[in-house]
Amino acid sequence: MSQDNLIKLECVDCRRVNYYSRKNKKTLKNRLQLRKYCEHCRKHTGHKETK
């Protein structure tokens, strides 16, 4: 993956980085937030984009 489009997704509850994804930063200016499965919490939680 290209490093300039790479983002980290962090669990809202336990604050662990579980996922890496890509994003077009020219079209999406706001931070991304998705509901994904967290292995540490063992449930679906919100995952926010980090720096």
C-alpha positions in Angstrom: 0.0 0.0 0.0 1.1 3.5 -0.7 2.2 5.3 2.5 0.6 8.6 1.8 -2.9 7.0 1.5 -2.4 4.6 4.5 -4.5 5.3 7.7 -4.8 3.4 11.0 -8.1 2.6 12.6 -8.2 2.6 16.4 -10.9 1.0 18.6 -12.9 3.6 20.5 -13.3 1.4 23.6 -9.8 -0.1 24.2 -7.7 2.3 22.0 -5.8 -0.4 20.2 -4.9 -0.2 16.5 -6.6 -3.2 14.9 -6.9 -2.2 11.2 -5.1 -0.4 8.4 -6.9 1.0 5.4 -6.6 3.4 2.5 -8.3 6.7 1.9 -8.3 9.3 -0.8 -7.3 12.3 1.2 -8.2 14.7 -1.6 -11.9 13.8 -1.6 -12.4 12.8 2.1 -11.2 15.7 4.3 -12.9 14.5 7.6 -11.6 11.7 9.7 -13.1 8.3 8.9 -15.1 6.3 11.5 -16.3 2.7 10.9 -17.9 0.0 12.9 -15.6 -3.0 12.8 -14.9 -6.1 15.0 -12.4 -5.7 17.8 -10.6 -8.9 18.7 -9.6 -7.6 22.2 -13.2 -6.4 23.1 -14.7 -9.3 21.3 -17.5 -7.2 19.8 -18.3 -4.7 17.1 -17.2 -1.3 18.1 -16.5 2.1 16.5 -13.1 2.5 15.0 -11.7 6.0 14.4 -8.9 7.1 12.1 -5.7 8.1 13.9 -2.7 10.0 12.7 
